Amino acid sequence: MKEVAHPGPQGERWTVDAVEDSPLGPVVRLEREDGRTFTLPLHALPEGLREGDILAVQEGPDGVSTRLLPEETEARRAAAQARLDALNSQDLDDGEITL
């Protein structure tokens, strides 16, 4: 994984944007904290990852390591669901869509 952008000494958080099939096998589209996206082969990342998961990325003496952050992922999913629920519960009796 050395060919990917190098995380800083404190590490980074990457978000799994999509898991896709490609001619060379399954790939994962990842989004960095700065919003840039890139792809890596699925086999280079932790087993069991899925769209929306958060990965901790750390550069060390043996290269770049990644690990799933299930608690952070769940907290982010719960916050997104709460925002969606709040939007869906608003009373809009006039039939107009407010952007």
Residue frames relative to the residue before (quaternion, step in Angstrom):
aa qw qx qy qz dx dy dz
M 1.0000 0.0000 0.0000 0.0000 0.00 0.00 0.00
K 0.3733 0.7569 -0.4773 0.2449 3.64 1.14 0.18
E 0.6294 0.5752 -0.3456 0.3920 3.61 1.10 -0.53
V 0.5784 0.5711 -0.3953 0.4278 3.62 1.20 -0.16
A 0.6873 -0.4526 0.3530 0.4450 3.55 -1.29 0.28
H 0.4364 -0.7313 0.4700 0.2321 3.56 -0.95 0.88
P 0.3620 -0.7307 0.5342 0.2229 3.59 -0.67 1.05
G 0.5596 -0.6019 0.4531 0.3453 3.55 -1.19 0.50
P 0.7289 -0.4501 0.2841 0.4305 3.57 -1.27 0.15
Q 0.6809 0.4577 -0.2992 0.4873 3.63 1.10 -0.55
G 0.5192 -0.6398 0.4159 0.3849 3.57 1.22 -0.19
E 0.3142 -0.7228 0.5883 0.1810 3.50 -1.38 0.13
R 0.3207 -0.6704 0.6190 0.2539 3.50 -1.41 0.05
W 0.0852 -0.7684 0.6335 0.0320 3.55 -0.87 1.02
T 0.2676 -0.7491 0.5867 0.1517 3.56 -1.12 0.75
V 0.3954 -0.6867 0.5551 0.2528 3.57 -0.96 0.89
D 0.2165 -0.8029 0.5484 0.0877 3.56 -0.46 1.26
A 0.7930 -0.1404 0.1286 0.5787 3.60 0.95 -0.83
V 0.2164 -0.6983 0.6606 0.1707 3.52 -1.34 0.46
E 0.0014 -0.8334 0.5462 -0.0842 3.56 -0.56 1.21
D 0.4322 -0.6369 0.5620 0.3029 3.53 -1.31 0.40
S 0.0345 -0.7715 0.6349 0.0212 3.55 -1.12 0.71
P 0.6819 -0.4775 0.3367 0.4402 3.61 -1.20 0.21
L 0.7180 0.4219 -0.2437 0.4971 3.60 1.18 -0.52
G 0.7014 -0.4128 0.2581 0.5207 3.58 1.29 0.17
P 0.7274 -0.4316 0.2895 0.4481 3.58 -1.28 0.05
V 0.0669 -0.7753 0.6276 0.0222 3.55 -1.06 0.85
V 0.2972 -0.7299 0.5911 0.1720 3.52 -1.29 0.47
R 0.2427 -0.7336 0.6154 0.1560 3.56 -0.90 0.97
L 0.1136 -0.8109 0.5741 -0.0016 3.53 -0.71 1.19
E 0.2208 -0.7508 0.6059 0.1426 3.55 -1.17 0.63
R 0.3424 -0.7355 0.5540 0.1868 3.53 -0.83 1.08
E 0.6968 -0.4712 0.3419 0.4189 3.57 -1.30 0.22
D 0.6869 0.4746 -0.2824 0.4723 3.60 1.13 -0.61
G 0.6148 -0.5904 0.3298 0.4059 3.60 1.29 0.11
R 0.5378 0.6088 -0.4204 0.4041 3.60 1.20 -0.20
T 0.2158 -0.7745 0.5828 0.1181 3.55 -1.12 0.71
F 0.0277 0.7627 -0.6456 0.0261 3.52 -1.30 0.50
T 0.3530 -0.7310 0.5392 0.2241 3.58 -1.25 0.24
L 0.0847 -0.7471 0.6574 0.0509 3.50 -1.31 0.59
P 0.5723 -0.5634 0.4454 0.3959 3.59 -1.17 0.43
L 0.5792 -0.6094 0.4210 0.3405 3.57 -1.01 0.83
H 0.6615 0.5375 -0.3171 0.4158 3.60 0.94 -0.84
A 0.6343 0.5420 -0.3324 0.4398 3.64 1.21 -0.34
L 0.6969 0.4495 -0.2486 0.5005 3.59 1.29 -0.16
P 0.6928 -0.4890 0.3117 0.4286 3.61 -1.19 0.37
E 0.5417 -0.6264 0.4668 0.3103 3.52 -1.11 0.80
G 0.7963 0.3335 -0.2441 0.4417 3.55 -1.13 0.72
L 0.4660 0.6835 -0.4705 0.3070 3.60 1.16 0.05
R 0.0819 -0.7847 0.6136 0.0313 3.55 -1.23 0.55
E 0.7167 -0.4410 0.3121 0.4410 3.54 -1.29 0.28
G 0.7776 0.3213 -0.2636 0.4717 3.54 -1.00 0.91
D 0.5192 0.6434 -0.4217 0.3723 3.60 1.21 -0.27
I 0.3162 -0.7070 0.6016 0.1953 3.54 -1.26 0.59
L 0.1575 -0.7786 0.6040 0.0650 3.55 -0.98 0.96
A 0.2963 -0.6848 0.6312 0.2119 3.54 -1.12 0.74
V 0.1039 -0.7932 0.5998 0.0178 3.56 -0.86 1.00
Q 0.0340 0.8067 -0.5842 0.0824 3.56 -0.74 1.09
E 0.2658 -0.7383 0.5977 0.1644 3.54 -0.96 0.91
G 0.0274 0.8064 -0.5877 0.0588 3.54 -0.85 1.01
P 0.7641 -0.3796 0.2532 0.4560 3.57 -1.26 -0.13
D 0.7199 0.4124 -0.2420 0.5031 3.59 1.17 -0.52
G 0.7103 -0.4005 0.2535 0.5204 3.60 1.23 0.27
V 0.6849 -0.4529 0.3687 0.4357 3.53 -1.27 -0.44
S 0.0918 -0.7866 0.6085 0.0510 3.57 -0.91 0.91
T 0.1425 -0.7725 0.6146 0.0720 3.54 -1.19 0.66
R 0.0271 0.7780 -0.6276 -0.0039 3.54 -1.19 0.59
L 0.5311 -0.6260 0.4753 0.3165 3.53 -1.16 0.68
L 0.1909 -0.7544 0.6183 0.1104 3.55 -1.17 0.71
P 0.1516 -0.8509 0.4943 0.0935 3.61 0.34 1.21
E 0.6444 0.5182 -0.3429 0.4458 3.63 0.97 -0.72
E 0.6692 0.4843 -0.2983 0.4782 3.58 0.93 -0.87
T 0.6211 0.5376 -0.3347 0.4618 3.57 1.04 -0.78
E 0.6825 0.4863 -0.2910 0.4615 3.60 0.84 -0.97
A 0.6376 0.5199 -0.3327 0.4610 3.60 0.97 -0.78
R 0.6644 0.4934 -0.3066 0.4703 3.58 0.96 -0.82
R 0.6438 0.5103 -0.3221 0.4705 3.60 1.00 -0.78
A 0.6537 0.5103 -0.3161 0.4608 3.59 0.96 -0.84
A 0.6468 0.5107 -0.3221 0.4659 3.61 0.97 -0.79
A 0.6516 0.5047 -0.3156 0.4702 3.59 0.98 -0.81
Q 0.6499 0.5073 -0.3171 0.4688 3.59 0.99 -0.81
A 0.6361 0.5242 -0.3318 0.4589 3.60 0.99 -0.77
R 0.6430 0.5062 -0.3260 0.4733 3.60 0.99 -0.78
L 0.6548 0.5080 -0.3104 0.4656 3.58 0.96 -0.86
D 0.6472 0.5149 -0.3167 0.4644 3.59 0.94 -0.86
A 0.6466 0.5156 -0.3204 0.4621 3.60 0.98 -0.82
L 0.6555 0.5010 -0.3124 0.4709 3.59 0.96 -0.80
N 0.6968 0.4822 -0.2739 0.4550 3.58 0.93 -0.88
S 0.6839 0.4924 -0.2954 0.4501 3.61 1.13 -0.46
Q 0.4708 0.6760 -0.4516 0.3427 3.60 1.21 -0.07
D 0.3870 -0.7076 0.5454 0.2282 3.57 -1.05 0.85
L 0.0645 0.7688 -0.6309 0.0820 3.54 -0.63 1.16
D 0.0810 -0.8625 0.4995 0.0038 3.56 0.27 1.31
D 0.6389 0.5776 -0.3367 0.3807 3.60 1.13 -0.48
G 0.4947 -0.6872 0.4180 0.3290 3.62 1.22 -0.12
E 0.5605 0.5960 -0.3857 0.4264 3.57 1.28 -0.05
I 0.3550 -0.7021 0.5755 0.2231 3.52 -1.18 0.63
T 0.1854 -0.7779 0.5938 0.0884 3.56 -0.79 1.04
L 0.1858 -0.7927 0.5735 0.0906 3.55 -0.76 1.05
